[in-house]
């Protein structure tokens, strides 16, 4: 892997790593169980769930659509700028 690839995809790599770690923690909790009165464990699990939902929402929700729209606008702007400078 080149340095350029990593610099472009570092946020995705971190997101995937966090999701995998969360999956492992969820699996451990399912296997060993959590007592209903263990509020610290429940709070940790709820926080992990919330962060996972934020990550998934970012990559598949409106942020991905906004990024795609911005790329389209940038491409159209660059095309118009190039056409004007060539004229």
N, C-alpha and C positions, 0 to 999 in steps of 0.2 A: 504494500500500500504506500502510495506516495504521500508526502507531506501535504500536497495540494488537496488530495482527496479528503484527508482527515480534517483539514481546516474548513472545507466546505460542508462537511457532514458531522461535525462534532456535536451539535445539538441533537441530531437524530441518534447518534451513538450513545450519548448520555441518556436519552429517553428510553432507548431499548434496554440499556443496562439497568436502569431503575425499574422498568417493568418486569424484567427477569428476576431481579432481587425481590420485588414485591410478590411475584408468583411463588418464589421459594418460601418466603415468610408465610404467605397464605397457606401453602401446602403443609408447612410445619404446624401451623395452628390447627388445620383440619385434622392432621394425623394425631397430634397430642391433645388437642382440645383446649379451650379457654373456659375457665370458670366464669359464670355469669357475674360474680361479684368482683372480679379482677378488673377494676376500672382502668388501670394503667394499660393493660394489654388491649382492652377494648378501644381505648383512645388511640393507641398506636395503629391498630388495624383500621380504624375509621379514618385516620389521617392518611394512611397509605392508600386507602380506597379513593379518597378525595384527590390526592395527587395523581393517581393513575387516571382518574376521569379527566383531570385537567390536561394531562399529556395526550390522551386519546382525543379529547375535544379539540386540542390545538392542531393536531395533525390531520384529523378527518372532519373538522368542523369549519366554522366561518373563517378562522385564521388562514387555513389552506386556500379557501376561495378568495380571500382578500389578497393573498400573496400572488395568486394566479392572475387576478385582475390587475394588480400593480405591474406585473411582468408584461402583460398585454399592453397596458398604457405606455410603459417605458419603450417597448418595441415600436409602437405606433409613433411615439414622439421621436425616436431615433430615425425612423424611416422618413418622417416629414422633414426633419432637420437635414438629413442627407440629400433629399430631393431639392430642398431650397438652396443648399450650398452648391449643388451641381448646376443649377439653373443660371 
